[in-house]
Amino acid sequence: MRVLVTGATGYIGSHTVVELLERGHDVIGVDDFSASVPSVQGTIEQISGQPMTLVQLDLRHRDGVDALIGSVQPDALIHFAGRKFVGESVSDPIQYYGRNVTASINLAEACQRHGVDQIIFSSSCTVYGEATILPVSEANPIMPVSPYGRSKAMTESVLSDLAAAWDDLSVLALRYFNPIGAHPAGILGEVPIGEPNNLLPYVMQVARGERPELSVFGDDYPTPDGTCIRDYVHVVDIAKAHAIALDYTTRYRGFEAMNLGTGVGRSVLEVIRAARDVTARPIPYRIVERRPGDAARVYAQAKRASYHLDWEADPDLHRMIADHWRFERSLSSERRLAS
């Protein structure tokens, strides 16, 4: 298939492109490089042994999006592009609604105009908000508590409504939980631009001695050790689910959502302890005030993805961290500065 992948040089997007190329798909990647660098293309091609096309485009530009989809004529769209940090979304909500919602509407409109009737949307568990029923299944109410979560829920609504109006459209929203890790090759992973917003990259920078300590946002949550609990999933497992989903979207019509998670919740302090085991580094931390928009406990029930996609995530936290640490140690100072 010819697949258009937005956010193709980002963390999850780049790993998914590797999976797609290794499965023989023709990939056209799109990115505006606001949170990644073009050199990731070379790493993707090195791992997969296959070429890809990469286009620079800001998806908020409606005419540019329409022209791209009209010229490429993809069989399917996998949409990752957008901002993804809860705390940042609270302080800068307009950016999130622009980059995440407006851009998605532009894509959906262009897909309808040009007959691209398979869409896989990279959604998020944040659409569930402060879950009252655990583990979180797709039947849980959609009650996001941050602009980031609301931007994902809004995009799902747009795509669901479009699928109801367009009989031939197939949309699969994959609500992934917390991706960590890196490709086992050790040369593709997450390189944050500026200060990390996700837990594990920050932990790795402390382990490397680049930062003196880790900030833990609150230790008074209603959890066993007082820190937030999340479902951490290997990024390669998430990438494989997106690639597998292409086949599924050829077999049904309408809108469907599926969770991607391990079903196991780990606290922030558990992650720190596991990282100490893997890295053999001390990883000091300091408790600070809670971060706005953070839910106390979120972990998945992923039976729907297991049944329909024949997909399951490996819950081995130490393996995820070991892959991430292997990638971290491969990064030269020049590559870090380039990012």
C-alpha positions in Angstrom: 0.0 0.0 0.0 1.0 3.6 -0.4 0.8 5.1 3.1 1.0 8.8 4.0 2.3 9.1 7.6 2.1 12.5 9.3 4.6 13.2 12.1 6.8 10.6 10.3 10.1 11.7 12.0 8.6 11.9 15.5 9.1 9.3 18.2 6.2 6.9 17.4 5.9 7.9 13.8 9.5 7.0 13.0 9.2 3.6 14.6 6.0 3.0 12.7 7.6 4.0 9.4 10.3 1.4 10.0 7.6 -1.3 10.5 5.7 -0.2 7.4 8.8 -0.3 5.2 9.8 -3.7 6.5 6.4 -4.9 5.5 6.9 -3.7 2.0 4.7 -0.6 2.0 5.5 2.6 0.1 5.8 5.4 2.7 5.4 9.1 2.2 6.3 10.8 5.4 5.2 14.4 6.4 6.6 16.5 9.2 7.1 20.2 10.0 10.2 19.3 12.1 8.9 21.4 15.0 9.6 18.5 17.4 12.0 16.3 15.3 14.8 16.6 12.8 15.0 15.6 9.1 18.1 13.4 9.7 15.8 10.8 11.3 14.9 9.8 7.7 18.4 8.4 7.2 18.1 6.4 10.4 14.8 4.9 9.3 16.2 3.9 6.0 19.3 2.4 7.6 17.3 0.2 9.9 14.7 -0.9 7.3 17.0 -1.1 4.3 14.3 0.7 2.3 13.8 4.2 1.0 11.1 6.6 2.0 9.9 10.0 0.8 9.8 12.8 3.3 7.9 16.1 2.8 8.1 19.2 5.0 4.7 20.7 5.6 2.8 22.4 8.4 -0.6 20.7 8.4 -2.4 23.8 9.6 -2.0 25.1 6.0 -5.2 23.8 4.4 -4.2 24.3 0.8 -0.8 22.7 1.3 -2.5 19.6 2.8 -5.0 19.4 0.0 -2.2 19.7 -2.6 -0.1 17.0 -0.9 -2.9 14.4 -0.7 -4.0 15.2 -4.2 -0.6 14.7 -5.6 0.4 11.6 -3.5 -3.0 9.8 -3.8 -2.2 7.5 -0.9 -4.2 4.3 -0.1 -4.2 5.1 3.6 -3.3 7.8 6.1 -1.7 7.2 9.4 -1.9 10.5 11.4 0.6 11.0 14.3 1.4 14.7 13.9 0.6 17.1 16.7 1.7 18.3 20.1 1.5 15.7 22.9 2.3 17.1 26.3 -0.3 17.6 29.0 1.5 20.3 31.0 2.3 22.3 27.9 -1.3 22.0 26.7 -2.5 23.6 29.9 -0.2 26.6 29.5 -0.6 26.9 25.7 -4.0 25.5 24.7 -4.4 27.5 21.5 -1.3 25.8 20.0 -2.8 22.4 20.8 -6.2 23.1 19.2 -4.4 24.5 16.2 -1.8 21.7 15.7 -4.0 18.9 16.8 -7.5 19.7 15.8 -7.3 22.2 12.9 -4.6 20.2 11.3 -6.7 17.0 11.6 -9.7 18.7 10.1 -7.6 19.8 7.1 -6.4 16.2 6.6 -9.9 14.7 7.0 -11.3 17.2 4.5 -8.5 16.5 2.0 -9.0 12.7 2.4 -12.7 13.0 1.7 -12.1 15.2 -1.4 -9.5 12.8 -2.9 -11.1 9.5 -1.8 -8.6 8.4 0.8 -10.9 6.1 2.7 -8.6 4.4 5.3 -7.5 6.5 8.2 -5.6 5.4 11.3 -5.5 8.1 14.0 -2.9 8.0 16.7 -5.1 9.0 19.6 -4.3 8.8 23.4 -5.5 7.4 26.7 -5.8 11.0 27.9 -9.3 11.0 26.3 -10.5 9.1 29.3 -9.3 11.6 31.8 -9.4 10.7 35.5 -10.7 7.1 34.9 -13.3 5.9 37.4 -13.2 2.3 36.1 -10.0 0.4 36.0 -8.6 -1.1 33.9 -9.6 1.4 31.2 -11.6 -0.1 28.4 -13.0 1.5 25.3 -16.4 1.6 27.1 -15.1 4.1 29.7 -16.6 7.5 29.3 -14.6 10.1 27.3 -13.9 12.8 29.9 -10.5 14.4 29.2 -9.1 16.8 31.8 -6.5 18.7 29.8 -6.4 20.6 26.5 -4.2 17.8 25.1 -6.8 15.2 25.9 -9.6 17.3 24.7 -7.8 17.9 21.4 -7.5 14.2 20.9 -11.2 13.6 21.8 -12.3 16.4 19.4 -10.3 14.9 16.6 -11.9 11.5 17.3 -15.4 13.2 17.1 -14.5 14.8 13.8 -13.4 11.5 12.3 -16.4 9.6 13.8 -18.8 12.1 12.4 -17.1 11.9 9.0 -17.3 8.1 9.0 -21.0 8.3 9.8 -21.5 10.6 6.8 -19.2 8.8 4.4 -20.2 5.2 3.9 -16.9 4.0 2.4 -14.7 5.5 5.2 -12.8 3.3 7.6 -11.3 5.1 10.7 -9.4 3.3 13.5 -8.4 5.5 16.5 -5.6 3.8 18.4 -5.6 5.1 22.0 -2.1 4.4 23.1 -1.0 4.6 26.7 2.5 5.7 27.7 5.2 4.8 25.0 8.7 4.3 26.2 11.8 2.4 24.9 13.6 2.5 21.6 14.2 0.4 18.5 16.5 -2.6 19.5 19.0 -1.5 16.8 20.0 1.2 19.3 20.0 4.1 16.8 16.3 5.2 16.8 14.5 6.5 19.8 13.2 9.6 21.5 15.4 12.7 21.5 13.5 15.6 23.1 14.0 19.1 21.8 14.6 21.2 24.8 13.6 20.0 28.3 11.9 16.5 28.2 8.2 16.4 29.1 7.9 12.6 29.3 9.2 10.7 32.3 11.7 8.2 30.8 13.8 10.7 28.7 14.2 12.8 31.8 15.2 9.8 33.8 17.8 8.8 31.2 19.3 12.3 31.2 19.7 12.2 34.9 21.3 8.7 34.6 23.7 10.1 32.1 24.6 13.0 34.4 23.2 15.7 32.1 20.7 16.7 34.8 21.3 16.7 38.6 18.0 15.2 39.5 14.5 14.2 38.4 11.4 16.2 39.4 8.5 13.9 40.6 5.3 15.8 40.3 3.5 14.9 43.5 3.6 12.1 46.0 0.2 12.5 47.5 -2.0 10.8 44.9 -4.3 8.0 46.0 -1.8 5.3 44.8 0.3 2.8 46.9 3.4 5.0 46.8 1.7 8.4 46.2 3.0 8.8 42.7 1.0 8.6 39.4 0.5 5.2 37.9 0.7 4.7 34.1 0.7 1.9 31.6 4.1 2.0 29.9 4.2 0.3 26.5 7.2 -0.4 24.3 7.2 2.0 21.4 7.9 -0.8 18.9 4.8 -2.6 20.1 2.8 0.5 19.5 4.4 0.9 16.0 3.5 -2.7 15.2 -0.1 -2.1 16.1 -0.3 0.8 13.7 1.2 -1.2 10.9 -1.0 -4.3 11.6 -4.1 -2.0 11.7 -3.7 -1.2 8.0 -4.9 -4.6 7.1 -7.8 -4.3 9.5 -9.0 -1.1 8.0 -9.5 -2.8 4.6 -12.0 -5.2 6.2 -14.5 -2.9 7.8 -16.2 0.5 7.4 -17.1 3.1 10.1 -15.3 4.4 13.1 -13.7 2.3 15.8 -11.4 2.9 18.8 -8.9 0.5 20.3 -6.7 0.8 23.4 -3.0 0.0 23.1 -1.5 -0.9 26.5 0.0 -3.7 28.6 -2.8 -3.8 31.2 -0.1 -3.3 33.9 0.2 0.0 35.8 3.5 1.2 37.1 4.1 4.2 39.4 6.7 6.9 38.8 8.8 5.5 41.6 8.7 2.0 40.2 10.0 3.3 36.9 12.9 5.1 38.7 13.8 1.9 40.6 13.7 -0.2 37.3 15.9 2.5 35.6 18.4 2.2 38.5 18.5 -1.5 38.0 19.1 -1.2 34.2 21.6 1.6 34.2 23.4 0.9 37.5 23.1 4.7 38.2 21.7 6.4 41.3 19.1 8.6 39.6 18.3 11.1 42.4 14.8 12.7 42.4 13.0 15.5 44.3 9.2 15.7 45.0 7.6 18.8 43.6 4.1 20.1 43.3 1.6 18.2 41.2 1.4 19.0 37.5 -2.0 20.4 36.3 -4.0 17.9 34.3 -2.4 14.7 35.6 -4.7 11.8 36.4 -3.7 9.6 39.4 -4.1 6.2 37.8 -4.5 5.1 34.2 -3.8 1.7 32.8 -5.4 -0.2 29.9 -7.6 -3.1 29.0 -6.5 -3.9 25.5 -8.7 -6.9 24.7 -10.2 -5.3 21.6 -6.8 -4.8 20.0 -5.8 -8.3 21.0 -8.9 -9.8 19.4 -9.2 -7.7 16.2 -5.5 -7.1 15.5 -4.0 -10.2 17.1 -1.8 -7.8 19.0 -0.4 -7.8 22.5 2.3 -5.7 24.2 5.2 -7.2 26.2 4.8 -5.8 29.7 8.6 -6.3 30.6 9.4 -2.8 32.0 13.1 -3.6 32.4 13.4 -4.6 28.7 11.7 -1.3 27.6 14.1 0.7 29.7 17.1 -1.4 28.5 16.3 -0.6 24.9 15.9 3.1 25.8 19.2 3.1 27.7 21.0 1.4 24.7 19.8 4.2 22.5 20.7 6.9 25.0 24.3 5.6 25.2 24.6 5.7 21.4 23.8 9.4 21.2 26.9 11.5 20.5 27.1 15.1 21.8 26.9 16.3 18.2 23.6 14.4 17.7 22.2 15.9 20.9 23.1 19.4 19.8 21.6 18.8 16.4 18.3 17.8 17.9 
